[in-house]
Amino acid sequence: MLFFLIISFAASIIGSICGIGGGVIIKPLLDVTGMAGVAVSSFLSGCTVLSMSLYSVGKLMVSKESKINLRRSIPLVIGSIVGGFAGGQIFSWLQRLFENPNMAGAVQAGCLLVVTLGTLLYTLKKDKISTLNVTNDILVVLIGFALGTMSSLLGIGGGPINLVVLFYFFSMDTKTASQNSLFVILFSQISNLVTTLATHSVPAFEPVSLILMIIGGIGGGIVGRFLSKKMDNSHTDKLLIGLMVVIMFICGYNVYRYCI
């Protein structure tokens, strides 16, 4: 059980700093260790990310250190909430599609591998890529829908893909994108949890593991916020790049493990 606390704490520190939530770390690690089934790891990961993002965003608002652009983020949130519901339904369909439940995990891991690779390539080349400044609310909602669908389907809470979208479509720097990403992740995870409860699709799990992961999520958010103040954009970028390389290796192994 101590592993659940450690993994949620460490992932939430990195997730808070980089604005990726932490689910993109927690979900693959729970899968690779086999300590939880595919549905359970998605649920526990989502709850951990929710607790961390709730603390981080709340603290930003109270301390008046927020760089959250509500004009952009609220339409993103609206789209991500609807997308979160759609992603949850797609994941349920995937589970029913395969007789072997592990195949749904293989699909998740494979998709996450591809998404992370694309995000890594963009991050490495972003200084040479011309960015946009999307202002049309309908387009912003559609972008949020795509983000919410992907995060819910993959059980990652948002992940690096959020940052790439905020970099490219809204020309945000790393620090600003991180805060806005956490804001979007918070509401998409609330939507995902409400949907799971409303559809009575909460998987069976050990209550102690959930409690430990929530404690780890909040604790990681506290430490991550402290460290983030001491890091500039370049340091955050390096941390994000290193993290994505590790995630890709874990996802690759998970695809192999689920398919054999």
Disulfide bonds with the S-S distance in Angstrom:
none
